[in-house]
Amino acid sequence: MGMLTISNAQLKRFDEIRREQFLDRLAEVLREDFPDETSALTPDDLDIVVAIIAHQAEGFDITSEDSIFVYTVMAICFGMNFHEHPAIEDALLSGDPPADEAILQVPSLLNAEDIRDLLSNAQWPDRFLREIRADSDNLSAPEA
């Protein structure tokens, strides 16, 4: 009986499928559990926002599904730029604890003033997408 061999390309594709399924589930949970925060987004737009937020999280070396979920919820609730808050940015970049753990500790780092600051400076997902689309339209517009 022959051995089953899986190529690196096949493994990579399996990882891509697993990630797509995770992001789909994440978008579904956000739509169900955070209807006020996601109602301004079409399903396709929410998928785009979730992919962008997950990419942001990975930029901080946040890679576990639980930690990406927490990062995404914070971005949806506090704004897509929440990671720019000094206390949050310091926690995510310090390396001690690793970002996957640090993101879970972020709520304990924030006081009421920090939360008010985050909310007053928040870049909400629907506005974020409008700005990206406007920039994209400006880049692709022919020069006169």
N, C-alpha and C positions, 0 to 999 in steps of 0.2 A: 504494500500500500504506500503511495507517494505522500510526501510531506507537503503541507500547505505552506506556500511562500507568499508573504505580503511585501510588496515593494515599499520603498520610502515614499514614493508618490501616492500610493494607496493609503498609507498611514497619514500622510499630510491631508489627503481628501477626507478621511474619517474625522480628523481633528476639525477641519473646516465645517463639516456637517454637524458635529457635536456643538461647535460654537454657534452656528446659525440657529440650532434648536434651542440652545440656552438663551440667546438674545430674543428669539420669538417668545419663549416662556416669560422672560423678563418683561417684555412689552405688554404681554397679556396681564401679568400681575399688576403692573403699573396702571393699566387702563381700568382694571377692576378695583384696586385698592386705593387709587389716587385719582378718582374721576374729575375732581375740581382742577387738579394740576395738569391733567392731560386732555381735558375736553376741547381745548383750542386746537388740538393736533388731529389730523386725519390718521388713520391706521398706518399709512405709508410714511407720513411725517414722523410718527412716534417711532417707527422702526429705524428711521434715519437718525433721530435723536439718540435712541438707545445705542446704536452702533457708534456714534460719535462719543458719547459719554463713556462707553466701555473702552474705546481707544484712549481717551484721556486717562482713565484709571490705569490702563496698562502702561502708559507713559510714566506713571509713578511706581511702576513695578507691582501693581495690584493685579494679581492673576487668579486668585481663587474665586470660584463662582459666588460664594457667600460675601466676600469682600467687594467684588464688582457690584453685587446687588446693593449692598449698603452705600457704596459710592454713588450709584445711579439714583437711589432714593434721595440721597442728600442733594444731588444735582437737580432733581425734579422739584424738591421742596424748598431749597435754598438758592436756587439759580445755578446755571451751568458754569458760572465763574466762582462758585463757592470755594473752590480749592485755592483761590488767590488770597483768601483771608490769612493774615500772617500766622496765626496760631495753627491753622489747618495746614498751610503750606510747610511750616516748620516741622510739624508732626510727620507729614508724608515724606519729606525729604531727609529727615535726620538719619534714617537707617536704623535707629534704635528706639523702639522696636521696628521690625521690618514693616513696610507700608501695608502689607496684607493685614497685619495686626493693628497698626496705627489707625487705619480708617475706622476700625471698630471702636476705638477710644475717642474719636473726634467729638461725639456728643458731650462727653464729660469735660472737654476742654472749653466749651462755650458757655458763657453766662448770658443773661438776658440782653445786655448791651451788645454783645457779639451777634446774637441772633437778630436783633433790630438792625444792626449794621449790614449783616448779610442780606436781609430782606429788602432793605432800602437800596442796596446796590446790585440786586440780583439781575442777572441776564436770563430772562425766562425763555424756555425752549421755543415757543412760537415766535417770539421777537428775534431770537438767535437765528432761526431758519429764514425769516424774512430778510435779515441783514445779509446772510450768506447768499441768498438768491439775488438780492439787489447788487451785491458785489460781483457776483457771477455775471449778471446781465451787463454791468458796467464794463467788465473785462472783455466780454464777447461782442460788445457793441462796436460796429465799424467806426473808425475815425473819419470825421468829415474833412 
